[in-house]
Amino acid sequence: MTGSASRIGRVSTRDASLFAGSAGIVRQPGTAAHQQIERWFIDALRADELSPGDKLPPESDVARFFGVSRMTLRQALAGLATRGLVERIPGRSGGTFIVEPTIDCDLTGLTGFTEQLRRADITARAKIVEARTVPATKQVAAALAVQRQAPVHEIVRIRLAEKVPLALEHSWFPAQVFPDLLDQRLTGSLYGLLARHYRQRPHTAVEYLEPATVTAVQAQQLGIEPGVAVMRIERTAHTAAGLAVEYATDLFRPDRIRISVRSNWTADPGARS
């Protein structure tokens, strides 16, 4: 399965009882029935009435529960699948399963990881793996525009949501610009810290995305199997004045994070071949 619903089996007694009776959905003007059903599932997940791995009862039973046709129910399930909340598996042992929801991470702006999770109603945490001052390697020095072997602060953090690891962040900051960075609280937003404490707000960033595989140590930190494919993002952030303030290589779990980028056309769309 592509999501986290690894328990393929029968509908549990709890799940069957949840769909007993009637959902009591009241049709609201301007809101389609399938949208109300999607909202019901989202609320049930937040209330822990449904959990990842749960198998839904047959479509006919669920449709009867909501008082809608199977076509309307399938429209709702398709919407939930697009959101990454359910996975539909064909076959005799298949069905519709609840999966761990993916979280959208928008690279269009420089909104921090903490803020992006807050918008999704998820509390973000950071676990410090390493925080030390080291000599800049050739690659780090080139990205930060400092001399090779110049002191840089290396910070490695595991980003978590609801105690589940989502990403492994590996960042370097020029020590000359941020001399006492390691004395600060490093479990919150680092970009917010740079802006508040040092008046060096990241303004632009160049980012490169590519698939990668994790080492045994990285797999343990992310809570996945060694060799599993992840999304690697290499980033160099600059202030509005052009000062390089961070070089980073982050690893994201693709089963929990979905990367998105928004595009705005400034020229005639017909000019694009």
C-alpha beads as a LAMMPS data file, in Angstrom:
LAMMPS data file: protein, C-alpha beads

273 atoms
272 bonds

1 atom types
1 bond types

-500.0 500.0 xlo xhi
-500.0 500.0 ylo yhi
-500.0 500.0 zlo zhi

Masses

1 110.0

Atoms # bond

1 1 1 0.000 0.000 0.000
2 1 1 1.218 3.484 -0.723
3 1 1 -0.036 4.952 2.526
4 1 1 0.244 3.812 6.122
5 1 1 -2.773 1.527 6.193
6 1 1 -0.833 -1.709 6.411
7 1 1 -3.489 -3.781 8.189
8 1 1 -5.528 -5.434 5.450
9 1 1 -8.273 -7.432 7.079
10 1 1 -11.863 -7.450 8.146
11 1 1 -13.887 -4.499 9.308
12 1 1 -13.438 -4.202 13.074
13 1 1 -16.346 -4.269 15.468
14 1 1 -15.625 -0.651 16.374
15 1 1 -15.703 0.464 12.739
16 1 1 -18.910 -1.449 12.027
17 1 1 -20.643 0.072 15.055
18 1 1 -19.535 3.546 14.001
19 1 1 -21.544 3.174 10.784
20 1 1 -24.611 1.712 12.483
21 1 1 -27.756 3.822 12.434
22 1 1 -27.644 7.107 10.534
23 1 1 -25.125 9.919 10.228
24 1 1 -27.874 12.492 10.466
25 1 1 -26.382 14.724 7.782
26 1 1 -28.558 17.755 7.189
27 1 1 -28.355 18.983 3.621
28 1 1 -27.022 22.544 3.611
29 1 1 -27.700 24.983 0.762
30 1 1 -24.571 25.535 -1.283
31 1 1 -22.794 22.468 0.142
32 1 1 -22.848 19.259 -1.866
33 1 1 -23.622 16.014 -0.075
34 1 1 -20.231 14.525 -0.941
35 1 1 -18.503 17.534 0.658
36 1 1 -20.464 17.017 3.876
37 1 1 -19.448 13.356 3.877
38 1 1 -15.785 14.330 3.442
39 1 1 -16.105 16.710 6.399
40 1 1 -17.674 13.925 8.495
41 1 1 -14.664 11.680 7.853
42 1 1 -12.202 14.481 8.660
43 1 1 -13.991 15.160 11.952
44 1 1 -14.070 11.430 12.776
45 1 1 -10.319 11.180 12.201
46 1 1 -9.613 14.165 14.449
47 1 1 -11.816 12.659 17.150
48 1 1 -9.947 9.305 16.873
49 1 1 -13.169 7.554 15.910
50 1 1 -11.293 6.329 12.832
51 1 1 -7.610 5.398 12.748
52 1 1 -5.030 4.592 10.067
53 1 1 -5.430 0.973 9.009
54 1 1 -9.196 0.860 9.617
55 1 1 -11.182 -0.791 6.831
56 1 1 -14.538 0.749 5.992
57 1 1 -17.673 -1.418 5.728
58 1 1 -19.023 -2.227 2.238
59 1 1 -20.001 0.787 0.131
60 1 1 -23.681 -0.147 0.287
61 1 1 -23.622 -0.012 4.110
62 1 1 -21.731 3.297 4.222
63 1 1 -24.026 4.835 1.587
64 1 1 -27.056 3.728 3.604
65 1 1 -25.501 5.244 6.739
66 1 1 -25.201 8.651 5.054
67 1 1 -28.512 8.340 3.217
68 1 1 -26.961 8.880 -0.201
69 1 1 -26.483 6.911 -3.401
70 1 1 -23.357 4.846 -3.959
71 1 1 -22.394 7.281 -6.720
72 1 1 -22.431 10.190 -4.251
73 1 1 -20.454 8.137 -1.725
74 1 1 -17.855 7.255 -4.350
75 1 1 -17.501 10.944 -5.169
76 1 1 -16.802 11.629 -1.477
77 1 1 -14.320 8.742 -1.239
78 1 1 -12.544 10.011 -4.345
79 1 1 -12.207 13.422 -2.685
80 1 1 -10.837 11.802 0.473
81 1 1 -8.382 9.777 -1.602
82 1 1 -7.172 12.988 -3.262
83 1 1 -6.605 14.452 0.214
84 1 1 -4.598 11.343 1.102
85 1 1 -7.031 10.236 3.830
86 1 1 -8.231 6.951 2.339
87 1 1 -6.840 4.364 -0.040
88 1 1 -9.052 2.200 -2.219
89 1 1 -7.662 -1.231 -3.047
90 1 1 -9.365 -3.439 -5.627
91 1 1 -9.689 -7.192 -5.317
92 1 1 -11.316 -9.715 -3.022
93 1 1 -9.119 -8.754 -0.068
94 1 1 -9.266 -5.056 -0.888
95 1 1 -11.637 -2.317 0.140
96 1 1 -11.381 1.254 1.390
97 1 1 -8.828 1.865 4.130
98 1 1 -8.030 4.862 6.314
99 1 1 -4.411 5.986 5.849
100 1 1 -2.124 8.468 7.536
101 1 1 -2.885 11.833 5.890
102 1 1 -0.196 13.542 3.870
103 1 1 0.718 17.132 4.684
104 1 1 1.146 19.716 1.960
105 1 1 4.444 21.597 2.103
106 1 1 4.407 24.624 -0.191
107 1 1 7.834 25.646 -1.502
108 1 1 6.495 28.735 -3.273
109 1 1 7.321 31.038 -0.379
110 1 1 9.635 30.810 2.614
111 1 1 6.939 29.870 5.091
112 1 1 8.581 27.817 7.814
113 1 1 7.801 24.184 8.538
114 1 1 6.202 25.103 11.876
115 1 1 3.819 27.590 10.245
116 1 1 2.892 25.203 7.445
117 1 1 1.899 22.530 9.962
118 1 1 -0.011 25.092 12.025
119 1 1 -2.124 25.910 8.972
120 1 1 -2.961 22.210 8.748
121 1 1 -4.039 22.215 12.423
122 1 1 -1.020 20.109 13.355
123 1 1 1.396 20.877 16.181
124 1 1 5.007 20.748 14.997
125 1 1 7.939 19.783 17.185
126 1 1 11.669 19.640 16.621
127 1 1 14.100 17.191 18.185
128 1 1 17.724 18.322 18.174
129 1 1 20.048 15.585 16.922
130 1 1 23.190 17.697 16.704
131 1 1 24.175 21.346 17.216
132 1 1 27.845 22.228 16.909
133 1 1 30.324 24.607 15.276
134 1 1 32.422 23.016 12.533
135 1 1 34.792 24.123 9.741
136 1 1 32.949 24.766 6.487
137 1 1 33.420 22.098 3.834
138 1 1 33.976 23.129 0.236
139 1 1 30.281 22.697 -0.597
140 1 1 29.019 24.561 2.489
141 1 1 31.561 27.359 2.020
142 1 1 30.534 27.859 -1.599
143 1 1 26.833 27.995 -0.690
144 1 1 27.312 30.447 2.195
145 1 1 29.970 32.527 0.382
146 1 1 32.514 32.073 3.192
147 1 1 36.093 30.871 3.222
148 1 1 36.638 27.136 3.289
149 1 1 37.243 26.002 6.876
150 1 1 35.483 29.144 8.174
151 1 1 33.383 28.371 11.287
152 1 1 29.750 27.487 10.595
153 1 1 27.023 26.252 12.914
154 1 1 25.735 22.818 11.961
155 1 1 22.237 21.964 13.225
156 1 1 20.489 18.649 12.613
157 1 1 16.848 18.330 13.670
158 1 1 14.065 15.793 13.314
159 1 1 10.753 17.503 12.563
160 1 1 7.757 15.755 14.060
161 1 1 3.986 16.078 13.994
162 1 1 1.950 14.323 16.679
163 1 1 5.195 12.501 17.677
164 1 1 5.615 11.112 14.141
165 1 1 8.868 11.990 12.293
166 1 1 8.202 13.830 9.032
167 1 1 11.527 15.306 7.990
168 1 1 15.215 15.355 8.824
169 1 1 16.717 18.850 8.564
170 1 1 20.467 19.391 8.177
171 1 1 21.409 23.081 8.150
172 1 1 24.544 25.228 8.275
173 1 1 24.680 28.906 9.296
174 1 1 27.675 31.324 9.081
175 1 1 29.075 31.725 12.592
176 1 1 30.336 35.220 11.861
177 1 1 26.776 36.401 11.198
178 1 1 25.185 34.389 14.020
179 1 1 27.926 34.098 16.679
180 1 1 25.769 32.833 19.563
181 1 1 23.193 30.890 17.557
182 1 1 23.829 27.648 19.431
183 1 1 23.036 29.381 22.733
184 1 1 19.500 30.130 21.535
185 1 1 16.399 27.929 21.683
186 1 1 16.662 25.745 18.587
187 1 1 13.442 23.729 18.848
188 1 1 11.225 26.417 17.332
189 1 1 11.290 28.207 13.990
190 1 1 14.908 28.895 13.044
191 1 1 13.867 31.421 10.410
192 1 1 11.852 33.254 13.051
193 1 1 14.899 33.215 15.323
194 1 1 17.123 34.678 12.589
195 1 1 14.618 37.450 12.002
196 1 1 13.890 38.296 15.646
197 1 1 17.286 37.956 17.278
198 1 1 19.637 38.887 14.446
199 1 1 17.460 41.003 12.136
200 1 1 18.436 38.720 9.262
201 1 1 15.166 37.525 7.771
202 1 1 15.463 34.977 4.949
203 1 1 13.865 36.549 1.893
204 1 1 14.663 34.292 -1.072
205 1 1 15.888 30.746 -1.520
206 1 1 17.146 28.530 -4.310
207 1 1 15.981 24.951 -3.831
208 1 1 16.741 21.736 -5.688
209 1 1 14.533 18.646 -5.365
210 1 1 15.666 15.114 -6.091
211 1 1 14.876 11.584 -4.927
212 1 1 17.281 9.972 -2.489
213 1 1 17.613 6.898 -0.300
214 1 1 18.285 6.991 3.419
215 1 1 21.105 5.452 5.398
216 1 1 20.432 3.136 8.325
217 1 1 20.889 6.019 10.782
218 1 1 18.637 8.369 8.812
219 1 1 16.010 5.636 8.498
220 1 1 15.969 5.168 12.258
221 1 1 15.612 8.928 12.772
222 1 1 12.711 9.124 10.307
223 1 1 11.016 5.936 11.506
224 1 1 11.234 4.201 8.121
225 1 1 13.076 1.210 6.657
226 1 1 16.681 1.591 5.434
227 1 1 16.931 2.168 1.699
228 1 1 13.440 3.670 1.431
229 1 1 13.165 6.475 -1.114
230 1 1 12.678 9.996 0.264
231 1 1 12.560 13.489 -1.185
232 1 1 15.785 15.462 -0.751
233 1 1 15.661 19.263 -0.873
234 1 1 18.891 21.236 -1.096
235 1 1 18.410 24.905 -0.194
236 1 1 20.386 28.123 0.094
237 1 1 18.517 31.027 1.704
238 1 1 19.415 34.711 1.384
239 1 1 18.253 37.947 2.980
240 1 1 16.779 40.762 0.918
241 1 1 20.273 42.283 0.829
242 1 1 21.672 39.102 -0.724
243 1 1 23.447 37.729 2.350
244 1 1 23.537 33.928 2.439
245 1 1 22.220 32.902 5.851
246 1 1 21.506 29.174 5.521
247 1 1 22.554 26.168 3.496
248 1 1 20.500 23.040 4.094
249 1 1 19.821 19.526 2.878
250 1 1 16.471 18.227 4.120
251 1 1 14.980 14.758 3.782
252 1 1 11.188 14.427 3.652
253 1 1 9.099 11.284 4.037
254 1 1 7.004 11.085 0.825
255 1 1 4.366 8.985 2.573
256 1 1 3.665 11.875 4.956
257 1 1 4.715 15.036 3.061
258 1 1 3.516 16.220 -0.348
259 1 1 5.621 18.965 -1.927
260 1 1 3.789 21.643 -3.906
261 1 1 4.847 24.706 -5.897
262 1 1 2.493 27.433 -7.155
263 1 1 3.152 29.158 -10.511
264 1 1 2.051 32.605 -11.659
265 1 1 2.126 33.423 -15.351
266 1 1 3.413 36.941 -16.058
267 1 1 3.665 36.556 -19.838
268 1 1 1.208 35.513 -22.514
269 1 1 0.362 31.855 -21.702
270 1 1 0.336 31.173 -25.433
271 1 1 4.027 31.992 -25.575
272 1 1 4.872 28.838 -23.593
273 1 1 5.590 25.940 -25.942

Bonds

1 1 1 2
2 1 2 3
3 1 3 4
4 1 4 5
5 1 5 6
6 1 6 7
7 1 7 8
8 1 8 9
9 1 9 10
10 1 10 11
11 1 11 12
12 1 12 13
13 1 13 14
14 1 14 15
15 1 15 16
16 1 16 17
17 1 17 18
18 1 18 19
19 1 19 20
20 1 20 21
21 1 21 22
22 1 22 23
23 1 23 24
24 1 24 25
25 1 25 26
26 1 26 27
27 1 27 28
28 1 28 29
29 1 29 30
30 1 30 31
31 1 31 32
32 1 32 33
33 1 33 34
34 1 34 35
35 1 35 36
36 1 36 37
37 1 37 38
38 1 38 39
39 1 39 40
40 1 40 41
41 1 41 42
42 1 42 43
43 1 43 44
44 1 44 45
45 1 45 46
46 1 46 47
47 1 47 48
48 1 48 49
49 1 49 50
50 1 50 51
51 1 51 52
52 1 52 53
53 1 53 54
54 1 54 55
55 1 55 56
56 1 56 57
57 1 57 58
58 1 58 59
59 1 59 60
60 1 60 61
61 1 61 62
62 1 62 63
63 1 63 64
64 1 64 65
65 1 65 66
66 1 66 67
67 1 67 68
68 1 68 69
69 1 69 70
70 1 70 71
71 1 71 72
72 1 72 73
73 1 73 74
74 1 74 75
75 1 75 76
76 1 76 77
77 1 77 78
78 1 78 79
79 1 79 80
80 1 80 81
81 1 81 82
82 1 82 83
83 1 83 84
84 1 84 85
85 1 85 86
86 1 86 87
87 1 87 88
88 1 88 89
89 1 89 90
90 1 90 91
91 1 91 92
92 1 92 93
93 1 93 94
94 1 94 95
95 1 95 96
96 1 96 97
97 1 97 98
98 1 98 99
99 1 99 100
100 1 100 101
101 1 101 102
102 1 102 103
103 1 103 104
104 1 104 105
105 1 105 106
106 1 106 107
107 1 107 108
108 1 108 109
109 1 109 110
110 1 110 111
111 1 111 112
112 1 112 113
113 1 113 114
114 1 114 115
115 1 115 116
116 1 116 117
117 1 117 118
118 1 118 119
119 1 119 120
120 1 120 121
121 1 121 122
122 1 122 123
123 1 123 124
124 1 124 125
125 1 125 126
126 1 126 127
127 1 127 128
128 1 128 129
129 1 129 130
130 1 130 131
131 1 131 132
132 1 132 133
133 1 133 134
134 1 134 135
135 1 135 136
136 1 136 137
137 1 137 138
138 1 138 139
139 1 139 140
140 1 140 141
141 1 141 142
142 1 142 143
143 1 143 144
144 1 144 145
145 1 145 146
146 1 146 147
147 1 147 148
148 1 148 149
149 1 149 150
150 1 150 151
151 1 151 152
152 1 152 153
153 1 153 154
154 1 154 155
155 1 155 156
156 1 156 157
157 1 157 158
158 1 158 159
159 1 159 160
160 1 160 161
161 1 161 162
162 1 162 163
163 1 163 164
164 1 164 165
165 1 165 166
166 1 166 167
167 1 167 168
168 1 168 169
169 1 169 170
170 1 170 171
171 1 171 172
172 1 172 173
173 1 173 174
174 1 174 175
175 1 175 176
176 1 176 177
177 1 177 178
178 1 178 179
179 1 179 180
180 1 180 181
181 1 181 182
182 1 182 183
183 1 183 184
184 1 184 185
185 1 185 186
186 1 186 187
187 1 187 188
188 1 188 189
189 1 189 190
190 1 190 191
191 1 191 192
192 1 192 193
193 1 193 194
194 1 194 195
195 1 195 196
196 1 196 197
197 1 197 198
198 1 198 199
199 1 199 200
200 1 200 201
201 1 201 202
202 1 202 203
203 1 203 204
204 1 204 205
205 1 205 206
206 1 206 207
207 1 207 208
208 1 208 209
209 1 209 210
210 1 210 211
211 1 211 212
212 1 212 213
213 1 213 214
214 1 214 215
215 1 215 216
216 1 216 217
217 1 217 218
218 1 218 219
219 1 219 220
220 1 220 221
221 1 221 222
222 1 222 223
223 1 223 224
224 1 224 225
225 1 225 226
226 1 226 227
227 1 227 228
228 1 228 229
229 1 229 230
230 1 230 231
231 1 231 232
232 1 232 233
233 1 233 234
234 1 234 235
235 1 235 236
236 1 236 237
237 1 237 238
238 1 238 239
239 1 239 240
240 1 240 241
241 1 241 242
242 1 242 243
243 1 243 244
244 1 244 245
245 1 245 246
246 1 246 247
247 1 247 248
248 1 248 249
249 1 249 250
250 1 250 251
251 1 251 252
252 1 252 253
253 1 253 254
254 1 254 255
255 1 255 256
256 1 256 257
257 1 257 258
258 1 258 259
259 1 259 260
260 1 260 261
261 1 261 262
262 1 262 263
263 1 263 264
264 1 264 265
265 1 265 266
266 1 266 267
267 1 267 268
268 1 268 269
269 1 269 270
270 1 270 271
271 1 271 272
272 1 272 273
